[in-house]
Amino acid sequence: MTMRLRTLLGDHPGTAALKNGTIRSDRVAFDFAEYSPTNKGFKPMVREQAFDVAEMAIVTYLMAKSFDKPMVLLPDVVLARFQHGHALHNVKRGRLAPADLAGKRVGIRSFTTTTGAWLRGILANDHGVDLDRIDWVTFEDAHVAEYRDTTRRAPTGKQIVQMLIDGELDAVLGEKADHPDLKPLFADVAGEEKAWFARHGVVPINHMVVVSRRLCDERPDIVREIHRLLAESARAASSAPRFTAQEMRRSLELITCYAAQQKLIPREYAADELFDDVTRPLLEGMPK
């Protein structure tokens, strides 16, 4: 009998074959929920366990784990990218570099976004920026309700990019824009990314896939089938993220380090701690 699963998956190269039915299974069927953007579905997954299978920002998962939310991580990456190009400033108001951020107003959609955590980690660890000296301005709550956000909230109705254009913010993290006055905070994005990768050997993971703990406990065979289908769908797309087991561990351990430094989670986790007895062997079975 086919098991139907409530599923949240965005449109990515590695999910296309699964979502369009090219890759299918006689054991599971996916009922795809429609959220645009996909990250709007993360909150109901964390707070209400709205899905059996869900795409999930890795920092949201780390925070959810720290509060024992009933979700289990699969070793399937659907979005990974270098982050340096997602920090902007307004050149019309003068050149700004990472070293100049102390005392500046920096906007970010939510303080707990994964791109924000990666960028703050890069700023602090690779550029010596004191994150506590930045005036953080946010626009949304965390997906994890228990997290206490102490940042300054932008006025109701304000838009992050427009505030940067209007001079109400000095820089923003986690955004891209084609406005002529807005340029990357890192002057040589490609050079910075290349040098960062040479230092760390890490491709930053943004989104992975989780399943409900109940599904993992009751039907580990179905969880293994979900992973098989996700992996097959990813292999069908040349531009899908590619990670060996060790590359995935390095990326996960670096973002847990950054998240702990930023007090998003109470401690660092080893990569293997992020999986359970059903999903950890799936990671171990990946190419080394």
Sequence and secondary structure as in RCSB ss.txt:
>XXXX:A:sequence
MTMRLRTLLGDHPGTAALKNGTIRSDRVAFDFAEYSPTNKGFKPMVREQAFDVAEMAIVTYLMAKSFDKPMVLLP
DVVLARFQHGHALHNVKRGRLAPADLAGKRVGIRSFTTTTGAWLRGILANDHGVDLDRIDWVTFEDAHVAEYRDT
TRRAPTGKQIVQMLIDGELDAVLGEKADHPDLKPLFADVAGEEKAWFARHGVVPINHMVVVSRRLCDERPDIVRE
IHRLLAESARAASSAPRFTAQEMRRSLELITCYAAQQKLIPREYAADELFDDVTRPLLEGMPK
>XXXX:A:secstr
  EEEEEE    GGGHHHHTTSS  SSEEEEE   SSGGGGHHHHHHH   SEEEEEHHHHHHHHHTT SEEEEE
EEEEE   GGGEEEEGGG    GGG TT EEEES TT HHHHHHHHHHHHHH   GGGSEEEE S  SSTT    
SEE  TT  HHHHHHTTS SEEES     TTEEESSSSHHHHHHHHHHHH    EEEEEEEEHHHHHH HHHHHH
HHHHHHHHHHT TTS    HHHHHHHHHHHHHHHHHTTSSSS   GGGGS TTTHHHHHTS  
